[in-house]
């Protein structure tokens, strides 16, 4: 009976050792693949990270762990959304102000040209009247 327990214990220990070796082999391979991906193929790495983050955000409502993992990402996306909205609002305000200043400047210039034209035409009309009186 003791012999059977020793064999069973030996089996469990060897099974644990093999499981540990398998785990270290898988982790070592994954680490080397990630290192190769990071150093040799950064665009593919960026694409994979983007797809992973999109998947994480798409499924964030289904599981509490995914919700916890995606919370910082959601915060970053919300901040970027606010920044985008503020930039668009700023550009619209600047465009509106520039257009109103331009319209005001053009209106002022138009009024000055109209005034000068009116003065010129008035002067010419009065000169015409003076000349026509002299000729009579």
Secondary structure, 3 states (H helix, E strand, C coil): CHHHHHHHHHHHHHHHHHHHHHHHHHHHHHHHHHHHHHHHCHHHHHHHHHHHHHHHHHCCCCCHHHHHHHHHHHHHHHHHHHHHHHHHHHHHHHHHHHHHHHHHHHHHHHHHHHHHHHHHHHHHHHHHHHHHHHHC
